[in-house]
Amino acid sequence: MATNGSPAAPIPRQNKRNRHSENILAATAVAPPILLLLLFIGIPAIALLATAFTDYSPGIEPEFVGLKNFTTLFNSSVFYSILLRNIAYVIGVVSLQLLVALGIALILDNELPYRRIWMALLIAPFAISPVVGVVIWKNLLDPSYGLVNYVISSLGLPTVPWMSTPLTSMIAVVIVAVWRGFPFIAIILFAALRGIPTEVKEAARIDGATSFQIFWHVKLPFIMPALSIMALFETIFAVREFDTIQTMTGGGPGTSTSLLSHYLYRTAFGTFRFGMGAAVGWVMLALTMLMAALIIWRAYRDMFPKNKA
């Protein structure tokens, strides 16, 4: 620090050299994944955007049509209904997955008898092939011979017409999506809970904190980074949900369970309008980036709060 008007001491050359070496090392470490992202995501995204500006169909020479595909898409009432349904689906499914997974992780964090067996059973839905799992659920929910309706009727309750009405079809899809997604989240959250120092929880108990207060003020802040990462990944998965829709309902009845990915599939491979399908793909990409950015911003704000002092 300068005193009596003397100039500030220059930064030692060795410190500058070390900082320069650290920057080179950091750039070298980050460069490979960035190049891979550009190769496997950036280039296909640019090619998809180029296709969206054409009327490309198999066997026909593509012609540049500018924004026609996007204009047609944004003037379609069907597209808007599917877009809103997709947003509601993502919010509903991801919220339910996180809540169910958090509840199970908190139960496992206690001294639960036969915890290893429960952990093995928890992994089962995640280990089963997605299509196989959906087919199993489709048979379980079958209105005629499904086990679910059999149990409901045995309790004296009216059976549910699964996959027959728009509402029950979407409920069935949400049930399967939550069942497929929550095990992985629960395992990650369980690991995060086990990483909380015991001393912190014991200090809270000594101070007279209730179980809910310990969860809210101790456990939740510790696992929030893991919870945010899981929310990010599951949001990305939910936006591009396809196999559950296609296997269970085919987007029906009508288009009541059709999401953007299924709409893209029907547009590109059902009517062979690949230009229009590419436009839908870019809408999906924009929606994914927007929702992911909101989650990342919220997580960053919670993990790195501004110093108000």
N, C-alpha and C positions, 0 to 999 in steps of 0.2 A: 504493500500500500504506500502511495506517495505521501511524503510529509514535507512541510515548509516549502511548498511549491515545487518540489522536485518531481521530475517525470516518473510515471509508473514504471516499475521494473518490467522489462520485457519477458515474455513467456520463454522459458528455457527451450533451446532448440531440440533437446532430447524429448521433451514433452510433446512438441509439435510432431516430431518423427513418430513417436509412439501412437499418437492419435491418428496420424495418417495411416499407419500400419493397421490399426484397429478398423478404420473405415474400409480399407482394402479387403481385410478379412471378412467383414460383415457383408460387403458387396459380393464377394466370392461365394459366401454361404447362401445368400438369397438368390443369386442369379439362376442356378439350375431350376428351382421350382417355378420361378417367374417365366423362364423359357419354356418349361413344360406346359404351364398354363396358356401361354401364347400359342403353343403348337396345337394343343388338344382342345382348347376352348376358344381362343381368340380367332384363329383361322376359320374353324367351322362356323363361328358366329358371323364373321364377315361374309362367308360364302352363303349362309342362310339369308342374310340381309340382301345380298345381291339377287338371290332367287326371288325374294319378296317383291322386287321391283319389276318382275317379269310375269308373263302368263304361262310359265313353263308347265308342260304336260308331257308325259312319256311319248316319244315318237313324233313330237311336233317341235319345230324349231322355235326356241323361246324368243319372245318379242318384248322389248322394254315398254312397260306400261306406266312407269312412274309410281305415283301414290295411289293408283286405282285400287289395288288390293286392300290397302289400309282404309281407303275411303269406303269401299264396299263393306268392309268388316265393321267399321264404326257406325255405319248406317243400318246395321242389322240388329233388330230387336232380340233375335235369338242369341246373338253374341253377347249382348249386355246381360241377359238373364243368366247365361252360363258364366260370365265373368263374375257377377255378383254372387252366384252360387259357389264358385270356386273360392272366393275370398271368405265367405261364411264357412265353407267346409274347412279351409285351412285354420281359421281361428278356432272353430269348434273342436276339430280333431286334435290339434296341437295342445290346446288348453286341457282337454280331457286326458291326453297322454301324460302330460306333465303332472297333473293332479293325481292320477292313479299311480304313476311311477313314484312320486314323492311320498304318497301314503305308504306304499309297499316298502320303500327304502327306509322310512322311519320305523316301520314295524320290524324289519330285519335288523335294524341298528340296535334294537333291544336284545336281551338275552333270550331269544326265541328258541324253544326246543326244536331239535332236528333242523337247525338253520341250513346246514349244507344240503339237505334233501330239498328244502324249499327253494334254495338257490338253483339247484339242478332243474327243478320243475319250472322255475321262472325263465330259464334259458330256452326251454322247449319251444315256445311260440316263435322265438327269434331264430332258432335253428332249423325249423321246418321251412321247406321251399315255399315262397310266397304263393304260387299258384296252387300248390297242394293244400295249403292252409285255407285259401279262399274257397276251394272246392269242398273241403270238409265243412266249412261254415255254411256254404250254400245248401248242402244236404241237411245239416242240422236245422236250418231255418225254413226248409221246404214246408209249404202250407199243408201238404197232404200227409207226408210220412216223417216229417222232421221231429227230432227229439225235443226241441225247444217247445213247439206247440203241444206236444204230448204231455210235457211236464206242466205247461200252463193249464191245459184242459183237466189234468189230474187234480189240480188245485181248485177246480170249479170256476175258473176264470174263462172268459171268451178268448178264443184263439186269435192270433194276429195274422193278417194276410200279408206276410212278408213277401217282398218283391212283386206285389200286386198293385199297390198304390204308390204314388210319388213320395208321400211322407214316410211310409214304412220301408220303402226301398232305400231311401237315403239314410234312415236310422240303421238299417242293416249294414249298409256300407260303412257308416261311421263306427259301428260296433267292431267290425272286422279290422278296420284301419287302426283303431285304438288298441285292439288285442295284439296286432302285429307290431306296433311301435313301442308300447310301454316297457317291455322287458329290458331292452337295451338301455333305455333311460334310467330305469330303476337300478340296474347294475352300476352305472356310472355315478348316480347320486348316492348309492350305498357306499361306494368307495370314497366319495367325497366326505360323507358323514363319518366314516371310520378315520379319516385324516384329521378330524377336529381334535386338538389337544384335550386330554381328559382334565387337565388342570383348569382349563377355562370353564368347562361345564361344572366342575366341582365348586369353583369359586362362585358361580352364579347360584348354585343350590345353597351354599352357605349364606349368601346374601339374602336368601328367602325368595328367590325367583320361582314361579310356578313352572310347570312343564311347558305350558304354552309360551310363557315369557322366555324360557330358555330356547325354545324353537325359534321364536320370532326375532330375538335379539342376539342369539349366539349361533345357532345352527344355520339359519337361513342366510345370514351374511357370509358365512364361511363357504356355503355351497352355491352361492349365487353365480360365480363364474361358470361352474359346471352346468348349472341350470340354464344359463344364457346360451352356452354352446349347444346344449341339447335342443333348446328352442330353435336355434338357428338351423341346425341340421334337419330337424323334423319339419320345419317350415318349408325348406327346400324340397324335401321328399313329398310333402303334402301337395305343394303346388303342381308337381308333375305326376300326381297319382294317376295310374292308368290300369295296371293289371287287376286291381280289385274291382274297378268299375266294369272293365271289359268282361271279366270272368263271371261276376255275380249278376249284373243287370244288363250289360251291353249298352248302358246309357239310358235305358228305359225305366219305367214305361214312358214312351215318347222320348223326350230329351230331359226328363225330370232329374236324372242322376248324372247327366253328362257334364264333365268338367272340361277345362281347356285342353288338356292332353288328349282326351277322347274326341273332342271336337276337331282337334288338329288331325288325329288319325282318320276320322271319317272324311274330312275335307281333302286330305292329301291322298289317301289310299282308297277311299270310297268313291270319290268323284274324280280322282286323278288331277286335282287342281293344286299342283305343288307350289305354285306361286302364292296362292291364298293360304295354303298350309304353312308356308314359311312366314307369312305375316302373322299368323296365329302364334307361331313359335317365338317370334320376337316380342309379342305381347306377353307371353309366358315368361320370357327372360326379363323383361322390364318389371313385371309384377314380382318375380323372385328377387330381383335386385332391390326393389323398393322395400319389400317386407323384411328382407335380410338387413338392409341398411338401418331400418327402424330398430331392429333387435340389437344390432351392433352398437348403435348410438346410445340406446338405453343401458346396455351392459357397460359400455365405456363410462357413461355418466355415473353409474352406481359404483364402479370399481375405482374410479379416479375422480372423486368429488373435488370441486374447486375449493381452494383454501380461502375461507371467508375471514380469516383473521387479518 
